Amino acid sequence: MKGEFQMSDMGELTFFLEAVKKIFKYLKGQPKLGLWYPRESPFMLEAYSDSDYAGANKNRKSITGGCQVLGKRLISWQCKKQTIVATSSTEAEYVAATNCCGQVLWIQN
């Protein structure tokens, strides 16, 4: 597989991939880093979602975004193109909310 795909084939994306690799290398050397929750902080899970309607110009698919917050600290986020073509902004928002609920269920389990 290494012969099929080269980092140089990815153009400007290689800059970001190299930055991500450096971040992961740093984190690997810092095993004591993590999320810190003071005792007095509320331990409540909150979730937010949003979407644009038909934001992708070529195929008219909407983009879904969401984030999950635990005790006022961001623990998860996502942004992706929806798999369906929504016929209304309400439908696009419904799909975004459904994806967000799925993420919350995954976190709770």
NUDO-178078 format. One record per residue (C-alpha): residue number from 0; residue in three letters; x, y, z. Coordinates in Angstrom, 3 decimals, always signed. Last residue first. Example, Ala and Ser with C-alpha at 12.3 -4.5 7.8 and 13.67 -1.06 7.14 Angstrom:
2
+-----+------+----------+----------+----------+
! seq ! type !       px !       py !       pz !
+-----+------+----------+----------+----------+
!   1 !  Ser !  +13.670 !   -1.060 !   +7.140 !
!   0 !  Ala !  +12.300 !   -4.500 !   +7.800 !
+-----+------+----------+----------+----------+
This chain:
109
+-----+------+----------+----------+----------+
! seq ! type !       px !       py !       pz !
+-----+------+----------+----------+----------+
! 108 !  Asn !  -21.983 !   +3.552 !  +27.268 !
! 107 !  Gln !  -22.767 !   +7.196 !  +27.982 !
! 106 !  Ile !  -20.332 !   +8.399 !  +25.309 !
! 105 !  Trp !  -21.913 !   +6.162 !  +22.641 !
! 104 !  Leu !  -25.394 !   +7.370 !  +23.599 !
! 103 !  Val !  -24.211 !  +10.992 !  +23.325 !
! 102 !  Gln !  -22.708 !  +10.300 !  +19.873 !
! 101 !  Gly !  -25.987 !   +8.800 !  +18.680 !
! 100 !  Cys !  -27.853 !  +11.824 !  +20.019 !
!  99 !  Cys !  -25.557 !  +14.099 !  +17.987 !
!  98 !  Asn !  -26.197 !  +12.096 !  +14.821 !
!  97 !  Thr !  -29.955 !  +12.341 !  +15.396 !
!  96 !  Ala !  -29.715 !  +16.086 !  +16.037 !
!  95 !  Ala !  -27.814 !  +16.573 !  +12.767 !
!  94 !  Val !  -30.377 !  +14.489 !  +10.850 !
!  93 !  Tyr !  -33.178 !  +16.580 !  +12.365 !
!  92 !  Glu !  -31.362 !  +19.809 !  +11.457 !
!  91 !  Ala !  -31.088 !  +18.684 !   +7.814 !
!  90 !  Glu !  -34.774 !  +17.702 !   +7.813 !
!  89 !  Thr !  -35.756 !  +21.094 !   +9.191 !
!  88 !  Ser !  -33.570 !  +22.843 !   +6.589 !
!  87 !  Ser !  -35.577 !  +21.089 !   +3.904 !
!  86 !  Thr !  -35.207 !  +18.377 !   +1.246 !
!  85 !  Ala !  -32.143 !  +16.849 !   +2.869 !
!  84 !  Val !  -29.790 !  +15.020 !   +0.515 !
!  83 !  Ile !  -28.632 !  +11.985 !   +2.468 !
!  82 !  Thr !  -25.249 !  +10.844 !   +3.791 !
!  81 !  Gln !  -24.671 !  +14.095 !   +5.673 !
!  80 !  Lys !  -21.269 !  +15.714 !   +5.289 !
!  79 !  Lys !  -19.244 !  +15.668 !   +8.463 !
!  78 !  Cys !  -18.299 !  +17.656 !  +11.539 !
!  77 !  Gln !  -17.761 !  +16.057 !  +14.900 !
!  76 !  Trp !  -16.908 !  +17.001 !  +18.445 !
!  75 !  Ser !  -16.089 !  +15.240 !  +21.684 !
!  74 !  Ile !  -14.913 !  +16.039 !  +25.206 !
!  73 !  Leu !  -15.360 !  +19.808 !  +25.470 !
!  72 !  Arg !  -15.204 !  +20.838 !  +29.114 !
!  71 !  Lys !  -18.005 !  +22.595 !  +31.020 !
!  70 !  Gly !  -18.604 !  +19.478 !  +33.147 !
!  69 !  Leu !  -18.930 !  +17.245 !  +30.115 !
!  68 !  Val !  -19.445 !  +18.931 !  +26.746 !
!  67 !  Gln !  -20.461 !  +17.227 !  +23.526 !
!  66 !  Cys !  -20.111 !  +18.847 !  +20.125 !
!  65 !  Gly !  -21.952 !  +18.733 !  +16.847 !
!  64 !  Gly !  -21.691 !  +19.573 !  +13.199 !
!  63 !  Thr !  -23.599 !  +18.311 !  +10.203 !
!  62 !  Ile !  -22.990 !  +19.495 !   +6.637 !
!  61 !  Ser !  -25.871 !  +19.332 !   +4.173 !
!  60 !  Lys !  -25.742 !  +17.558 !   +0.834 !
!  59 !  Arg !  -26.419 !  +19.648 !   -2.282 !
!  58 !  Asn !  -24.220 !  +17.389 !   -4.485 !
!  57 !  Lys !  -21.768 !  +19.848 !   -6.012 !
!  56 !  Asn !  -22.225 !  +22.900 !   -3.802 !
!  55 !  Ala !  -22.069 !  +21.185 !   -0.416 !
!  54 !  Gly !  -24.022 !  +23.441 !   +1.927 !
!  53 !  Ala !  -27.455 !  +22.002 !   +1.173 !
!  52 !  Tyr !  -28.877 !  +23.307 !   +4.454 !
!  51 !  Asp !  -26.289 !  +23.972 !   +7.113 !
!  50 !  Ser !  -26.298 !  +21.863 !  +10.202 !
!  49 !  Asp !  -26.209 !  +22.256 !  +13.948 !
!  48 !  Ser !  -25.761 !  +20.153 !  +17.057 !
!  47 !  Tyr !  -25.137 !  +20.712 !  +20.753 !
!  46 !  Ala !  -24.704 !  +18.219 !  +23.578 !
!  45 !  Glu !  -24.501 !  +18.581 !  +27.339 !
!  44 !  Leu !  -23.250 !  +15.982 !  +29.824 !
!  43 !  Met !  -23.344 !  +17.084 !  +33.451 !
!  42 !  Phe !  -20.575 !  +16.455 !  +35.964 !
!  41 !  Pro !  -20.708 !  +19.864 !  +37.599 !
!  40 !  Ser !  -17.296 !  +21.093 !  +38.758 !
!  39 !  Glu !  -16.756 !  +21.057 !  +42.530 !
!  38 !  Arg !  -14.458 !  +18.079 !  +42.471 !
!  37 !  Pro !  -12.201 !  +19.628 !  +39.841 !
!  36 !  Tyr !  -12.159 !  +17.788 !  +36.509 !
!  35 !  Trp !   -8.842 !  +17.511 !  +34.709 !
!  34 !  Leu !   -8.623 !  +16.044 !  +31.226 !
!  33 !  Gly !   -5.356 !  +14.377 !  +30.425 !
!  32 !  Leu !   -1.598 !  +14.714 !  +30.360 !
!  31 !  Lys !   +0.314 !  +12.185 !  +32.474 !
!  30 !  Pro !   +1.450 !  +10.141 !  +29.469 !
!  29 !  Gln !   +3.388 !  +13.086 !  +27.966 !
!  28 !  Gly !   +5.739 !  +11.511 !  +25.391 !
!  27 !  Lys !   +2.817 !  +10.129 !  +23.392 !
!  26 !  Leu !   +1.251 !  +13.599 !  +23.485 !
!  25 !  Tyr !   +4.280 !  +15.128 !  +21.767 !
!  24 !  Lys !   +4.312 !  +12.464 !  +19.033 !
!  23 !  Phe !   +0.573 !  +12.961 !  +18.579 !
!  22 !  Ile !   +1.054 !  +16.713 !  +18.123 !
!  21 !  Lys !   +3.931 !  +16.201 !  +15.687 !
!  20 !  Lys !   +1.842 !  +13.761 !  +13.623 !
!  19 !  Val !   -1.007 !  +16.286 !  +13.534 !
!  18 !  Ala !   +1.341 !  +18.977 !  +12.224 !
!  17 !  Glu !   +2.664 !  +16.584 !   +9.555 !
!  16 !  Leu !   -0.898 !  +15.811 !   +8.487 !
!  15 !  Phe !   -1.667 !  +19.524 !   +8.268 !
!  14 !  Phe !   +1.282 !  +20.261 !   +5.984 !
!  13 !  Thr !   +0.573 !  +17.091 !   +3.964 !
!  12 !  Leu !   -2.895 !  +18.434 !   +3.110 !
!  11 !  Glu !   -1.273 !  +21.010 !   +0.832 !
!  10 !  Gly !   -0.586 !  +18.378 !   -1.834 !
!   9 !  Met !   -1.794 !  +14.838 !   -1.078 !
!   8 !  Asp !   +0.357 !  +13.095 !   -3.678 !
!   7 !  Ser !   +3.501 !  +14.092 !   -1.737 !
!   6 !  Met !   +2.401 !  +11.831 !   +1.119 !
!   5 !  Gln !   +2.646 !   +8.875 !   -1.238 !
!   4 !  Phe !   -0.058 !   +6.344 !   -1.959 !
!   3 !  Glu !   +0.285 !   +3.177 !   -4.047 !
!   2 !  Gly !   +3.793 !   +2.128 !   -3.027 !
!   1 !  Lys !   +2.921 !   +2.320 !   +0.651 !
!   0 !  Met !   +0.000 !   +0.000 !   +0.000 !
+-----+------+----------+----------+----------+
